């Protein structure tokens, strides 16, 4: 049997992630498996660092939206290059 767990939305909005760590929230818990979500800002940072060419337009739009306060700083701190998105 499974149960749906409540996600703490204040931790998963992609805003002001302290120390630039990914924030995970539990979505479902099954017998041997737990399904978790990652905050949107952390997902964008991962895409920007691991596959910048593939995600160029997505990262540009995210930066331009001003919805993620720490996105540029986190990309740089994680070894990403902003020139990949120019």
C-alpha positions, 0 to 999 in steps of 0.5 A, spaced: 500 500 500 502 507 498 500 513 502 501 520 499 505 525 503 504 532 504 510 536 500 512 542 504 511 547 499 516 553 502 522 548 501 520 546 494 519 553 490 526 554 488 527 560 492 533 562 496 535 555 497 541 556 503 548 553 501 546 552 494 543 545 496 538 541 492 531 541 496 527 534 496 520 533 498 517 526 499 511 525 494 509 518 495 512 513 500 511 505 497 513 499 501 520 499 499 520 506 494 520 513 496 518 518 490 521 525 491 521 531 488 526 536 487 526 544 487 525 547 480 531 551 481 536 545 483 533 542 477 535 548 472 542 548 475 543 541 474 541 542 467 545 548 466 551 545 468 550 538 465 547 539 458 548 547 457 547 546 449 541 542 450 538 546 455 540 553 452 533 556 451 530 553 457 535 556 462 535 563 458 527 563 459 528 561 467 534 567 468 529 572 464 523 570 468 526 573 475 523 567 478 529 564 481 533 569 485 539 565 486 539 561 479 545 565 476 549 564 482 548 557 483 550 555 476 556 559 477 558 556 484 556 549 480 561 550 475 557 552 469 558 558 465 553 563 463 557 564 456 553 558 454 547 561 454 548 568 450 
